[in-house]
Structure formats: C-alpha cells, structure tokens
Amino acid sequence: VPSAPIVTEIAPEAPVTEPVEDEGNSLAEPEVVDVPGATIETAIPVGDALEGSGWAVKVIGFDEDATSEIMAENMFNERPKHGKYAMVEFRVTRTGPGSGDAFYDLFPSLIVRHQSYEEASAVLPNDMSQRSKIPPGVSATGTFGFDVPRAGTENAVVYLEIDGRGPSTDGFFQVP
C-alpha cells in the first residue's frame, strides 16, 4: 500500500557568504557568493549539472501535469491526493568508482510555492527505479514523479540530494 507523500514547508534561504580580508588583513564585511544551486534563487539552470557523490545529474525534462501518463502506466497507480502528478526527467552520469544505482542514490523533491513534495508512490514512464546499476562514465535517463497541487507548478524548483557512498551533495534546479 503506497504511503502518503511527505510535505515539508521550505523557507527561502539566505545567499551564501564568505568573509573577505581587507588590505589590513582583518576580516571585512562578508561578500555574497552566488553558488549555483545553493538556494532556490540561484537554482542550477536547465541543462547544467550538479556534480558530486559519484554522480553528475541534470534536469532535462518536466511535465507539470503528467497525471494521465502516470495513471496509464500502471493500473494500480492511485489518483493523486494533492491534485495532480508532476514528473521530472533526469540525465545521470556515473562519475565515481564502480557502478552505482541512481534510484537509491538520488533523493529529489519538488518545491511548489515554498512547499516540498517528496517522490510519489507510483509506477512512472521511464521510471528511474527501473534502471540497472550504471557503470563509471555511462549515462542514463529516468523520471521521478510527485503528487502536487493543481496550481503553482509553473514556478516549481527541484531540490536534489545525492548520497552515493560518501559525503552527500545537494542543490536546487530550475525546471524547463
């Protein structure tokens, strides 16, 4: 029995700052650093990759209303509880040593109106869970689905944590 999606409220983050040394070698006011993907406001542009934890990951597609495709994919898929299914397509490239399983190493959520929606329990077209282990230097594509409200997905942002045996990497992505 699929569980209900987890919804978490996300507060806008402040920009990343780093201390700056002035000519007298003392610390001056911090300088704002725009690190791509560090905040919703600096989300990684479509087609650019987040790299770390043995993976390079790009968002390459977004269907803000994939309800009919997801419902048609499996007769046991349940109707979305929040309003509709949205689907994000990723291209993953294994950059770490040894093969990796993107489905078990990637933890995406979709941010809609500053609320975080976790992955939906449904079988999807091109489902990332159906990818076999990916060897180093090889790429694959796959989708993750989200049960989200009917309104607000036009400004959605993907948050992704990559946890591939070691320190995790995370960031925000723009969607096409």
C-alpha positions as CSV (number, residue, x, y, z in Angstrom):
1,V,0.0,0.0,0.0
2,P,1.6,3.3,-1.1
3,S,2.1,5.8,1.7
4,A,1.0,9.4,1.5
5,P,3.6,11.9,0.2
6,I,5.5,13.9,2.8
7,V,5.1,17.6,2.6
8,T,7.6,19.9,4.2
9,E,7.5,23.7,4.2
10,I,10.7,25.3,2.8
11,A,11.7,28.8,3.9
12,P,13.7,30.9,1.3
13,E,17.4,30.6,2.1
14,A,19.8,33.5,2.5
15,P,22.7,33.7,0.0
16,V,25.9,32.0,0.9
17,T,28.5,34.4,2.3
18,E,32.3,34.2,2.7
19,P,34.5,36.5,4.8
20,V,36.7,38.8,2.8
21,E,40.1,40.1,4.0
22,D,40.7,43.8,3.6
23,E,44.1,45.4,3.0
24,G,44.8,45.5,6.7
25,N,44.5,41.7,7.0
26,S,41.4,41.9,9.2
27,L,38.1,40.5,8.2
28,A,35.8,42.9,6.4
29,E,32.1,42.5,5.7
30,P,31.2,39.1,4.1
31,E,30.9,39.1,0.3
32,V,27.8,37.4,-1.1
33,V,28.7,34.4,-3.3
34,D,26.2,33.1,-5.8
35,V,26.9,29.4,-5.8
36,P,24.7,27.8,-8.5
37,G,22.2,25.5,-6.8
38,A,22.9,26.7,-3.2
39,T,19.5,28.4,-2.9
40,I,16.2,28.5,-4.7
41,E,17.2,31.9,-6.1
42,T,20.4,30.5,-7.5
43,A,18.9,27.3,-8.9
44,I,21.0,25.4,-11.4
45,P,19.9,26.3,-15.0
46,V,18.3,23.7,-17.2
47,G,20.9,21.5,-18.9
48,D,23.7,22.3,-16.3
49,A,24.8,19.5,-13.9
50,L,25.1,19.2,-10.2
51,E,28.2,17.1,-9.6
52,G,29.3,15.2,-6.5
53,S,29.0,12.0,-4.6
54,G,29.9,10.0,-7.7
55,W,27.3,11.5,-10.0
56,A,26.7,14.3,-12.5
57,V,23.0,15.0,-12.6
58,K,21.0,17.2,-15.0
59,V,17.3,18.0,-15.1
60,I,16.3,17.5,-18.8
61,G,12.5,17.5,-18.7
62,F,9.5,18.5,-16.7
63,D,5.8,17.6,-17.2
64,E,3.9,19.8,-14.8
65,D,0.7,17.6,-15.4
66,A,1.7,14.0,-16.0
67,T,-1.4,12.6,-14.4
68,S,-2.8,10.8,-17.4
69,E,0.6,9.3,-18.4
70,I,1.2,8.1,-14.9
71,M,-2.3,6.7,-14.4
72,A,-2.0,4.9,-17.8
73,E,1.4,3.4,-16.8
74,N,0.1,1.0,-14.2
75,M,-3.4,0.0,-13.3
76,F,-2.5,0.0,-9.6
77,N,-1.4,3.7,-9.5
78,E,-3.7,5.7,-7.3
79,R,-5.1,9.1,-8.2
80,P,-3.0,11.9,-6.8
81,K,-4.2,13.2,-3.4
82,H,-2.9,16.8,-3.8
83,G,-4.4,17.4,-7.3
84,K,-2.1,16.1,-10.0
85,Y,1.2,14.3,-10.7
86,A,4.2,16.2,-12.0
87,M,7.1,14.3,-13.5
88,V,10.8,15.4,-13.7
89,E,13.2,13.7,-16.1
90,F,16.9,13.5,-15.1
91,R,20.1,12.5,-17.0
92,V,22.6,10.9,-14.7
93,T,26.2,10.1,-15.4
94,R,28.2,7.9,-13.1
95,T,31.4,9.8,-12.2
96,G,32.5,7.8,-9.2
97,P,34.4,4.5,-9.0
98,G,32.3,1.3,-9.5
99,S,28.7,1.0,-10.6
100,G,26.0,3.0,-8.9
101,D,22.2,2.8,-8.6
102,A,20.8,6.3,-9.3
103,F,17.4,5.4,-7.8
104,Y,19.0,4.6,-4.5
105,D,21.5,7.4,-4.5
106,L,19.2,10.3,-5.6
107,F,16.6,11.9,-3.3
108,P,14.6,14.5,-5.2
109,S,11.7,16.7,-4.1
110,L,9.7,19.2,-6.0
111,I,9.3,22.6,-4.4
112,V,5.9,24.3,-5.3
113,R,5.1,27.6,-3.6
114,H,7.8,27.0,-1.0
115,Q,6.4,23.6,0.0
116,S,8.4,20.5,-0.6
117,Y,6.7,17.4,-2.1
118,E,8.5,14.1,-1.8
119,E,8.5,11.4,-4.5
120,A,5.1,9.9,-5.2
121,S,4.5,6.1,-4.8
122,A,3.5,5.4,-8.4
123,V,5.0,3.5,-11.3
124,L,6.1,6.0,-14.0
125,P,7.0,6.0,-17.6
126,N,10.8,5.7,-17.9
127,D,10.9,5.3,-14.1
128,M,14.4,5.7,-12.5
129,S,13.7,2.7,-10.3
130,Q,13.8,0.5,-13.5
131,R,17.4,1.5,-14.3
132,S,20.0,-1.2,-13.6
133,K,23.4,-0.3,-12.0
134,I,25.2,2.3,-14.1
135,P,29.0,1.8,-14.6
136,P,31.5,4.6,-14.4
137,G,31.4,7.0,-17.4
138,V,27.9,5.8,-18.5
139,S,24.8,7.9,-18.6
140,A,21.1,7.0,-18.3
141,T,17.8,8.9,-18.1
142,G,14.9,8.3,-15.8
143,T,12.0,10.0,-14.2
144,F,10.7,10.7,-10.7
145,G,7.1,11.7,-10.0
146,F,5.5,14.0,-7.4
147,D,1.9,14.4,-6.1
148,V,1.4,18.2,-6.1
149,P,-1.4,20.8,-6.0
150,R,-3.1,21.7,-9.3
151,A,-1.8,25.3,-9.1
152,G,1.7,26.7,-8.8
153,T,3.9,24.2,-10.7
154,E,4.7,26.8,-13.3
155,N,7.3,28.2,-10.8
156,A,8.4,24.8,-9.4
157,V,12.0,24.1,-8.5
158,V,13.6,20.7,-8.0
159,Y,15.7,20.1,-4.8
160,L,18.0,17.1,-5.1
161,E,20.3,15.4,-2.6
162,I,22.8,12.9,-4.0
163,D,24.1,10.4,-1.4
164,G,26.3,7.9,-3.2
165,R,28.5,6.3,-0.5
166,G,30.3,9.3,1.0
167,P,29.6,12.9,1.7
168,S,26.3,14.0,0.2
169,T,25.8,16.8,-2.4
170,D,22.7,18.8,-2.7
171,G,21.3,21.6,-4.8
172,F,18.3,23.3,-6.4
173,F,17.4,23.0,-10.1
174,Q,15.3,25.1,-12.4
175,V,12.8,23.1,-14.5
176,P,12.2,23.6,-18.2
